[in-house]
Amino acid sequence: MGCFNVSCGISGISIFGDSMVLLPLVPTRFPAPLTSAHLVENDPGCALFQPFCLPLFGNHDTYGRLENIERNWHVEVIEAAYHLSIDQFAEHFTTLHEAEKRPALPPDACGMYVHRRMWEVFSHPTYDEWGAPMPRTEPEEGWQAVWWMRQAPAWQTLYSPTKGMPPYRSLLTDLCTLLGNMAALNRMLMPTVNGYQHGNYYAERLLHTTALTILNRYIAEDEDGEDGEEGKEG
């Protein structure tokens, strides 16, 4: 059958046998109309898809699925609410096969993978467009940014009894911070692309090396003078 890499939804890098994070998704109720080359959205990263629940953590199984899911309080909440094993729950969001879909969960569900290292970096404050450290998103502030999410039945079912729990607040803060960083990076929540067999790491290295070269030039221009004018002249 072969082996398949998948793409990280933030960085685009290939994930193959690595630690990763699954963000279960459903289509947003208020999709922005796609009528031009520009999509402007105020809800951070959630123009087309929104989180069905908080993320799950595990490993890429070399065939595009999540395995060895880390057991924590969140896993126990999901299993108790839906009477499914966590593997069955995750499978619903990562499979194309109707036989593996679960009636208790949304039929239009999908998921996005994020490389675990990218999650660790971007679920914490980074820098704004001026190079200043960004403050950590607080749960209450994040709730305001995704006000429609808290009205979803899944969030009410899963998290209403746990809203005062420190682990809940911590993971929600991480997710809201990630969404804010995604918006700053012009990234949106989207279903993961199942990659080419084994992936072409040589072409990917060229892609990211070229992108870094361009970014380094822009950064150098901005540091040389206001709006990069001195750097452009040099």
C-alpha positions as CSV (number, residue, x, y, z in Angstrom):
1,M,0.0,0.0,0.0
2,G,3.0,2.4,0.5
3,C,3.6,5.1,3.0
4,F,2.3,8.7,2.9
5,N,3.6,11.8,4.5
6,V,1.1,14.6,5.4
7,S,1.5,18.4,5.4
8,C,1.7,20.6,8.5
9,G,-1.1,23.1,8.4
10,I,1.1,25.9,9.6
11,S,4.5,25.4,8.1
12,G,3.7,23.1,5.1
13,I,6.6,20.8,6.0
14,S,6.2,17.1,5.6
15,I,5.3,15.0,8.6
16,F,6.4,11.4,8.4
17,G,6.6,9.3,11.5
18,D,6.8,12.5,13.6
19,S,4.9,13.8,16.7
20,M,2.0,15.8,15.6
21,V,-1.2,17.5,16.7
22,L,-4.7,16.8,15.3
23,L,-7.1,19.7,15.2
24,P,-10.6,18.2,14.5
25,L,-12.5,20.6,12.3
26,V,-16.0,21.3,10.9
27,P,-17.0,23.8,8.3
28,T,-17.8,27.2,9.8
29,R,-21.5,28.3,9.8
30,F,-20.7,31.6,8.2
31,P,-18.2,31.1,5.4
32,A,-16.8,34.2,3.8
33,P,-17.8,34.4,0.1
34,L,-14.8,33.4,-2.1
35,T,-15.3,36.0,-4.9
36,S,-11.8,37.3,-5.5
37,A,-8.1,36.6,-4.9
38,H,-8.5,38.2,-1.4
39,L,-10.1,36.7,1.6
40,V,-10.4,39.0,4.6
41,E,-11.5,37.5,7.9
42,N,-11.5,38.9,11.4
43,D,-12.0,35.5,13.2
44,P,-8.4,34.3,13.5
45,G,-7.7,31.6,11.0
46,C,-11.3,30.4,11.1
47,A,-12.8,31.8,7.9
48,L,-13.8,28.4,6.4
49,F,-13.3,25.8,9.1
50,Q,-13.5,26.0,12.9
51,P,-12.3,23.6,15.7
52,F,-14.8,21.0,16.6
53,C,-13.0,20.5,19.9
54,L,-9.6,21.0,21.6
55,P,-6.6,19.3,19.9
56,L,-5.3,15.7,20.3
57,F,-1.7,14.8,20.5
58,G,0.0,11.7,19.0
59,N,2.2,10.4,16.2
60,H,2.0,10.1,12.4
61,D,1.5,6.4,11.7
62,T,3.3,6.7,8.2
63,Y,-0.1,6.3,6.5
64,G,-1.7,9.7,7.2
65,R,-3.4,8.9,10.5
66,L,-2.9,9.7,14.2
67,E,-1.7,6.9,16.4
68,N,-0.3,6.6,20.0
69,I,-2.7,9.3,21.1
70,E,-1.6,10.8,24.4
71,R,-4.1,10.1,27.2
72,N,-5.0,13.0,29.3
73,W,-8.1,14.6,30.8
74,H,-9.3,15.8,27.4
75,V,-9.3,12.2,26.0
76,E,-11.3,11.0,29.0
77,V,-13.9,13.8,28.4
78,I,-14.3,12.9,24.8
79,E,-14.6,9.2,25.4
80,A,-17.2,9.7,28.1
81,A,-19.3,12.2,26.0
82,Y,-19.4,10.2,22.8
83,H,-19.0,6.6,24.1
84,L,-16.2,6.0,21.6
85,S,-12.6,5.1,22.0
86,I,-10.2,8.0,21.3
87,D,-8.9,6.1,18.3
88,Q,-12.4,5.8,16.9
89,F,-13.0,9.5,17.5
90,A,-9.8,10.6,15.8
91,E,-10.4,8.2,12.9
92,H,-13.7,10.0,12.1
93,F,-11.8,13.2,11.5
94,T,-9.0,11.7,9.5
95,T,-10.5,9.0,7.2
96,L,-12.2,9.2,3.8
97,H,-13.9,5.9,4.3
98,E,-17.6,6.0,5.1
99,A,-17.4,2.7,7.0
100,E,-15.1,4.4,9.5
101,K,-17.3,7.4,10.1
102,R,-19.3,7.6,13.4
103,P,-23.0,8.6,13.5
104,A,-22.5,10.4,16.7
105,L,-20.2,12.9,15.1
106,P,-20.7,15.5,12.3
107,P,-20.7,13.9,8.8
108,D,-18.8,16.9,7.3
109,A,-16.0,16.6,9.9
110,C,-12.4,16.8,8.8
111,G,-9.0,17.6,10.4
112,M,-5.8,19.5,10.2
113,Y,-2.4,18.2,11.3
114,V,0.2,20.4,12.9
115,H,3.8,19.3,13.4
116,R,4.3,19.0,17.2
117,R,7.3,21.3,17.2
118,M,5.2,24.0,15.3
119,W,2.5,23.6,17.9
120,E,4.9,24.1,20.7
121,V,6.3,27.3,19.1
122,F,3.0,28.9,17.8
123,S,0.8,28.0,20.8
124,H,2.9,30.5,22.7
125,P,3.4,34.2,22.0
126,T,5.8,35.0,19.1
127,Y,6.3,38.5,17.6
128,D,4.1,41.0,15.9
129,E,4.9,42.6,12.5
130,W,7.2,45.1,14.2
131,G,9.3,42.5,16.0
132,A,7.8,43.2,19.4
133,P,6.8,40.2,21.6
134,M,3.1,39.4,21.5
135,P,1.2,39.0,24.7
136,R,-0.2,35.5,25.5
137,T,-3.8,35.2,24.6
138,E,-6.0,34.7,27.7
139,P,-9.0,32.3,27.5
140,E,-11.6,35.0,27.9
141,E,-10.0,37.0,25.1
142,G,-9.8,34.0,22.9
143,W,-13.5,33.3,23.5
144,Q,-14.3,36.7,22.2
145,A,-12.3,36.0,19.1
146,V,-14.2,32.8,18.4
147,W,-17.6,33.7,19.9
148,W,-19.5,31.3,17.6
149,M,-17.4,28.4,18.7
150,R,-18.7,28.5,22.3
151,Q,-22.2,28.2,21.0
152,A,-21.5,24.9,19.2
153,P,-23.1,21.9,20.9
154,A,-19.8,20.0,21.0
155,W,-18.2,22.7,23.0
156,Q,-21.1,23.0,25.4
157,T,-21.3,19.2,25.8
158,L,-17.5,18.7,26.3
159,Y,-16.4,21.7,28.2
160,S,-19.2,23.2,30.2
161,P,-18.4,21.1,33.3
162,T,-14.6,21.7,32.9
163,K,-14.4,25.4,32.3
164,G,-12.8,26.1,35.7
165,M,-10.2,23.4,35.3
166,P,-6.6,24.6,34.9
167,P,-5.8,22.0,32.2
168,Y,-8.8,23.2,30.2
169,R,-7.9,26.9,30.5
170,S,-4.3,26.1,29.6
171,L,-5.1,24.1,26.5
172,L,-7.7,26.6,25.4
173,T,-5.2,29.4,25.8
174,D,-2.7,27.5,23.7
175,L,-5.3,27.0,20.9
176,C,-6.4,30.6,20.9
177,T,-2.8,31.8,20.8
178,L,-2.1,29.4,17.9
179,L,-5.1,30.8,16.0
180,G,-3.9,34.3,16.5
181,N,-0.4,33.4,15.3
182,M,-1.9,31.6,12.3
183,A,-3.8,34.8,11.4
184,A,-0.6,36.8,11.6
185,L,1.0,34.3,9.3
186,N,-1.9,34.4,6.7
187,R,-2.8,30.8,7.5
188,M,-6.3,29.4,8.0
189,L,-7.6,26.2,9.4
190,M,-7.9,23.8,6.5
191,P,-8.1,20.0,6.1
192,T,-4.7,18.4,5.9
193,V,-3.4,17.4,2.4
194,N,-2.3,13.8,2.2
195,G,1.1,13.9,0.7
196,Y,3.0,12.1,-2.0
197,Q,4.3,8.6,-1.2
198,H,7.3,9.2,1.1
199,G,7.4,12.8,0.1
200,N,9.9,14.7,-1.9
201,Y,12.2,16.1,0.8
202,Y,14.7,17.4,-1.7
203,A,12.2,19.6,-3.5
204,E,10.9,20.6,-0.1
205,R,14.3,21.6,1.2
206,L,14.7,23.8,-1.9
207,L,11.3,25.4,-1.3
208,H,12.0,26.3,2.3
209,T,15.6,27.4,1.7
210,T,14.3,29.8,-1.0
211,A,11.5,31.1,1.2
212,L,14.0,31.7,4.1
213,T,16.3,33.6,1.7
214,I,13.5,35.9,0.7
215,L,12.4,36.4,4.4
216,N,15.9,37.1,5.5
217,R,16.2,39.8,2.8
218,Y,13.0,41.5,3.9
219,I,14.1,41.4,7.5
220,A,17.5,42.9,6.7
221,E,15.8,45.7,4.6
222,D,13.5,46.6,7.5
223,E,16.5,46.7,9.9
224,D,18.5,48.9,7.6
225,G,15.9,51.7,7.5
226,E,12.3,52.6,7.9
227,D,10.1,50.6,5.5
228,G,13.3,49.0,4.2
229,E,14.2,52.0,2.0
230,E,17.9,52.0,2.8
231,G,18.1,48.3,2.4
232,K,16.4,48.5,-1.0
233,E,18.8,51.2,-2.2
234,G,21.8,49.2,-1.0
